[in-house]
Amino acid sequence: MGDVASNIAKLFAAINGRNLPDLGDLCADDVVFRFPKTAPLEGRERVVRFMNVLLRRFPTLQFTVGRIAEGADRGAAEWTNSGADRSGTPYANEGVTFFEFRNGQIVYMSDTFKDTSLF
């Protein structure tokens, strides 16, 4: 596994572990995150805040990463997730996240997933 794939795996491990400081450390100060049905989130602080809100909404959400494709400073991860929202209603989805890196940190993430009905 190269550096890109390793950093992608670390990001999903941080999400699954609810480790927002580690998630923030993986992101550059000027990171941009594109999430379906939202305006682009710009900056490490906004991305970490957004992930905090998302993980509070889905407190048991866990990602399983399948394939990771990587290049010199780009990568993509195919994933599935499952869990429940705060009321206990089950949730599951699958998608792909695209990444760009600079100096080992994420500068761009873009999520595409199959079911966007909850967002």
C-alpha positions in Angstrom: 0.0 0.0 0.0 1.4 3.4 -1.0 1.2 6.7 0.9 -2.0 7.7 -0.8 -3.8 4.5 0.0 -2.4 4.5 3.5 -3.7 8.0 4.2 -7.1 7.1 2.8 -7.3 4.1 5.1 -6.3 6.3 8.0 -9.1 8.7 7.2 -11.7 6.0 7.3 -10.2 4.6 10.5 -10.5 8.0 12.1 -14.1 8.3 11.0 -15.0 4.8 12.3 -13.2 5.6 15.6 -14.8 9.0 15.9 -11.3 10.4 16.2 -11.9 14.0 14.9 -8.4 15.2 15.8 -6.8 12.6 13.6 -9.2 13.3 10.8 -8.3 17.0 11.1 -4.6 16.2 11.0 -5.0 14.3 7.7 -6.5 17.4 6.1 -4.7 20.5 4.9 -5.8 23.9 6.2 -7.3 24.7 2.8 -9.0 21.3 2.2 -12.2 21.3 0.2 -14.9 18.7 0.8 -17.7 18.2 -1.7 -20.6 16.3 -0.2 -23.9 15.7 -2.0 -26.6 18.3 -1.7 -24.3 20.8 0.2 -22.2 23.7 -0.9 -18.5 22.8 -0.9 -17.0 22.8 2.6 -13.8 24.8 2.6 -11.1 24.6 5.3 -10.1 22.0 7.9 -12.3 23.5 10.7 -15.5 23.4 8.6 -14.8 19.8 7.4 -14.2 18.6 10.9 -17.3 20.4 12.2 -19.4 18.8 9.4 -18.1 15.4 10.2 -18.9 15.9 13.8 -22.5 16.8 13.0 -22.8 13.8 10.6 -21.4 11.4 13.2 -23.7 12.7 15.9 -26.6 12.2 13.5 -25.5 8.6 12.8 -23.7 7.6 16.0 -23.1 3.9 15.0 -22.2 4.5 11.3 -19.2 2.4 10.2 -17.4 2.4 6.9 -15.9 -0.7 5.2 -13.4 0.2 2.5 -13.2 -2.0 -0.5 -11.0 -1.0 -3.4 -8.6 1.8 -3.2 -7.1 3.2 -6.4 -4.1 5.5 -6.0 -1.7 7.6 -8.1 1.1 10.0 -7.2 -1.2 12.5 -5.4 -4.7 11.3 -6.1 -6.8 8.4 -5.0 -10.3 7.0 -4.8 -11.9 4.6 -2.3 -14.9 2.4 -2.9 -16.8 1.9 0.4 -20.0 0.7 2.0 -21.4 1.9 5.3 -24.0 0.9 7.8 -25.3 2.0 11.1 -28.3 3.8 12.6 -29.4 7.3 13.2 -30.0 8.7 16.7 -33.5 7.3 16.8 -32.2 3.8 15.9 -33.4 3.8 12.3 -31.0 1.6 10.3 -29.0 3.3 7.5 -26.8 1.8 4.9 -25.2 3.1 1.7 -22.3 2.6 -0.7 -20.2 5.0 -2.7 -16.8 6.3 -3.8 -14.8 9.2 -2.3 -12.2 10.9 -4.6 -9.1 12.4 -3.0 -6.3 14.8 -3.9 -3.2 15.2 -1.6 -0.5 17.7 -1.2 2.5 17.0 1.1 0.7 14.0 2.5 -2.4 15.9 3.5 -5.9 15.8 1.9 -6.6 19.0 -0.1 -9.7 17.7 -1.9 -12.4 15.1 -1.1 -15.6 14.5 -3.1 -18.2 12.0 -2.1 -20.5 10.3 -4.5 -23.0 7.8 -3.1 -26.0 5.9 -4.2 -28.7 6.9 -1.8 -28.9 10.7 -1.1 -32.5 10.7 0.1 -31.6 11.5 3.7 -29.4 14.5 2.8 
